[in-house]
Amino acid sequence: MYRNVIIEGDEVDSERDFHCVIANALDFGEYYGNNTDALWDMLSSGMACGVCINWKKSSVSRKKLGSTFEVIVYLFEKTKDRYQGKGSEKEFEFTLE
């Protein structure tokens, strides 16, 4: 069973906003680096196992974040591939609406 995390795209105005939302939702802790390298460190360490991220209004975030949005989506895809087939408690899913 997945734990559902919703990101409201119209509330993500900057990369900092995204990292704040994801860090709080996935309980990354106070030492999270708030950048895409730190995001990959957390995702690849299993912190997102059993999570399904639903990014609503992702097109709004895409416009506001620019190339950083593409990097984040790439990291989500990489995480999904990393844990695919390892059982539902380990798998990672995400959707862009």
C-alpha positions in Angstrom: 0.0 0.0 0.0 1.3 3.4 -1.0 1.5 6.5 1.2 0.0 9.3 -0.9 1.8 12.6 -1.1 0.2 15.5 -2.9 2.1 18.5 -4.2 0.0 21.4 -5.2 1.7 22.9 -8.2 0.2 26.3 -7.8 1.7 26.6 -4.4 5.3 25.8 -5.6 6.7 29.1 -6.8 10.4 28.3 -6.5 12.8 25.5 -6.1 13.0 26.4 -2.4 9.2 25.9 -2.1 9.4 22.5 -3.8 12.1 21.3 -1.4 10.2 22.6 1.6 7.1 20.7 0.5 8.9 17.4 -0.3 11.1 17.5 2.8 8.0 18.0 5.1 5.9 15.4 3.3 8.6 12.7 3.4 10.2 13.7 6.7 13.7 14.3 5.4 14.7 16.0 8.6 16.4 19.3 9.4 19.7 18.5 7.7 18.2 18.0 4.2 20.2 20.1 1.8 17.2 21.6 -0.2 18.7 21.0 -3.6 18.4 18.3 -6.3 21.6 16.5 -5.2 20.2 16.2 -1.7 16.9 15.1 -3.1 18.6 12.2 -5.0 20.5 11.3 -1.8 17.2 10.9 0.0 15.3 9.2 -2.8 18.0 6.7 -3.5 18.5 5.9 0.2 14.9 4.5 0.3 13.2 7.5 2.0 10.5 7.4 -0.7 9.9 3.7 -0.7 6.2 2.9 -0.6 5.3 6.5 -1.6 3.1 7.8 -4.4 3.5 11.4 -5.3 0.7 13.1 -7.1 1.9 16.5 -8.4 -1.3 18.5 -9.2 -1.1 21.4 -11.6 2.4 20.3 -12.5 2.3 22.4 -15.6 2.2 25.5 -13.4 5.3 24.2 -11.5 7.0 23.4 -14.8 6.7 27.1 -15.9 7.9 28.4 -12.5 10.8 26.0 -12.0 12.1 25.8 -15.5 14.9 23.3 -16.0 14.8 22.4 -12.3 11.4 20.8 -12.8 12.8 18.5 -15.5 15.7 17.5 -13.1 13.2 16.7 -10.4 11.0 14.6 -12.7 14.1 12.8 -14.0 15.0 11.9 -10.3 11.5 10.7 -9.7 11.7 8.5 -12.8 15.1 7.2 -11.7 13.7 6.4 -8.3 10.8 4.6 -9.8 13.1 2.5 -11.9 15.4 1.8 -8.9 12.6 0.2 -6.8 10.3 -1.2 -9.4 9.6 -4.9 -8.9 10.8 -4.9 -5.3 7.4 -5.2 -3.7 4.7 -2.6 -3.0 6.3 -1.6 0.3 9.4 -0.5 -1.6 8.0 0.7 -4.9 7.8 4.5 -5.7 5.2 6.0 -8.0 4.5 9.5 -9.2 1.9 11.2 -11.4 1.9 14.6 -13.0 -1.4 16.2 -13.4 
